[in-house]
Amino acid sequence: MKIKLNYKGVELDIDYDYREAEMQVLDYGDGSGTQGCSAGIDTINEILHKGVDISLLVENDMNEIENLILEEL
């Protein structure tokens, strides 16, 4: 997925993989089940500013950037 995001006054184009939420299932009838998971960002593939990949420059801010992406969804 792709999103345009303003981060600390800088316009970013971000390419990322999104994980849909999965509900917990305790028993499918055959004894199996799943724990489920919340929605979230699996991977940020690329962060561009004016066409230049700046992922390494913001790697310490990835959690904050992921949270901003989730707020925009």
Number of C-alpha atoms within 10 A of each C-alpha: 9 15 14 15 17 12 11 7 7 10 13 21 19 20 16 18 13 16 13 12 11 12 11 12 11 12 10 9 7 6 7 9 12 12 9 12 12 11 12 15 16 12 12 17 12 16 24 15 14 10 9 11 14 14 17 11 9 11 11 10 11 13 11 12 19 16 12 14 19 13 8 9 6
